[in-house]
Amino acid sequence: MSEIHFNKEKGSQLKLFTPGPVYVPERILKEMAKPNDTHRSKPYSEMHQLVEEGLKKVLYTSNKSLIFTSSATGIMEACVRNLVKDDEKALFFSIGAFGDRWYQIGVSNGKNSVKEGVEWGKAITPEFAQESLNKDKYSVVFIQSNETSTGVYNPIDEVVPVIKDYGALVCVDATSSMAGVKVEVDKLGIDICLASVQKCFSIAPGLAVCSISEAAIDKASQVKNRGLYFDFLGLLKKNEVHQTPTTPPIPQIRALAAQLDYIINQEGLEKRFERHEQLGKRTRTWAKEINFDMFPEKGYESNTVSTMKNTLNIDIGKMVSILLGKGYRIVNGYGSLKNKTFRIGHMGEITLKDLEEMLNILAEIVSELK
Ligand SMILES: Cc1ncc(COP(=O)(O)O)c(C=O)c1O
């Protein structure tokens, strides 16, 4: 079999400034390469428990945390199947592609789903949330914290309390911000807060995690046809013995256990959030310096992925591919935003120095293409 290499320097890592999957540090790759026992063994359960405990710290919660043997979309589907009864209505706030996807999951699972959205680039404000919630009675509300397609961060610290006032359960998709941006699950009363690990956790893909409130557990026990693979109650039962019902990606779980220890005890949560804030700020200043406007409405820009408008009207595909030739990957705009925008991911283990190095090279490429 021929060897597969993602970088032209065979065996070396591409420098990924992507919104996921992101750069995985050597120490994590080494963890993943360690030999395994089965997922019913004692060492596995100990490792699983470390992940549960670490996640609670990252999410500032005493709620239970669950490990899913899927990517984040699996948990998004689980939320819909486990929490919405047939005679209820679910509200999906959408500010981009992943909000639209959650709504589609609702529809395709036969749930009574309503979407309330704003123009791409804008955020859900508390006022907008209130207006939407006044229109009907919703039992569960779904919202992204960070919308990766637009680079907008919803002000969930303000929006979630508004939703809670209406008595609905709240599910937050924090896929591209968990472990990069602070979310205080208990303080806000978030019922499910979910993410996959290939973004701010800097782990190779294949695993997703969430916190789950007692209210959500209680609700799941009243909902029929939850399915099997994503049944919250089945997952919770096995979680009591620190296992998953089906075979999990053990290397990723080992890596996550090590990474949570690093995040909490070595880098420190506050420092990690600050670093992401600095990365976001620096990218926005760079964009301004070379005359790219930001796509998101001012004040709602993400600190984990920056989306720039193609204000200079350059060939974005060419820019991305020249940069790739130098060993760095950034990405074009998402879906219909292709060529109209481009995105720089700055999440996970990227440092300000790494970012600066890439932005300098990118600025040279931009000036040649202008
Ligand atoms: C905000 C958001 N939600 C959900 C997803 C889907 O995640 P996954 O590919 O892990 O299923 C993504 C992936 O990019 C995302 O950015």
The ligand as an SDF file (V2000), in Angstrom:
LIG
                    3D

 16 16  0  0  0  0  0  0  0  0999 V2000
  -20.9600   24.6590   15.3020 C   0  0  0  0  0  0  0  0  0  0  0  0
  -20.8430   23.2670   14.7990 C   0  0  0  0  0  0  0  0  0  0  0  0
  -21.7980   22.3880   15.0950 N   0  0  0  0  0  0  0  0  0  0  0  0
  -21.7430   21.1250   14.6800 C   0  0  0  0  0  0  0  0  0  0  0  0
  -20.7100   20.6820   13.8960 C   0  0  0  0  0  0  0  0  0  0  0  0
  -20.6690   19.2640   13.4520 C   0  0  0  0  0  0  0  0  0  0  0  0
  -19.6410   18.6420   14.1180 O   0  0  0  0  0  0  0  0  0  0  0  0
  -19.1500   17.1710   13.7410 P   0  0  0  0  0  0  0  0  0  0  0  0
  -18.5370   17.2830   12.3910 O   0  0  0  0  0  0  0  0  0  0  0  0
  -18.1940   16.8630   14.8460 O   0  0  0  0  0  0  0  0  0  0  0  0
  -20.3490   16.2990   13.7320 O   0  0  0  0  0  0  0  0  0  0  0  0
  -19.6860   21.5500   13.5440 C   0  0  0  0  0  0  0  0  0  0  0  0
  -18.5660   21.1250   12.6890 C   0  0  0  0  0  0  0  0  0  0  0  0
  -17.8260   21.8830   12.1410 O   0  0  0  0  0  0  0  0  0  0  0  0
  -19.7520   22.8830   14.0210 C   0  0  0  0  0  0  0  0  0  0  0  0
  -18.7850   23.7400   13.7420 O   0  0  0  0  0  0  0  0  0  0  0  0
  1  2  1  0
  2  3  1  0
  2 15  2  0
  3  4  2  0
  4  5  1  0
  5  6  1  0
  5 12  2  0
  6  7  1  0
  7  8  1  0
  8  9  2  0
  8 10  1  0
  8 11  1  0
 12 13  1  0
 12 15  1  0
 13 14  2  0
 15 16  1  0
M  END
$$$$
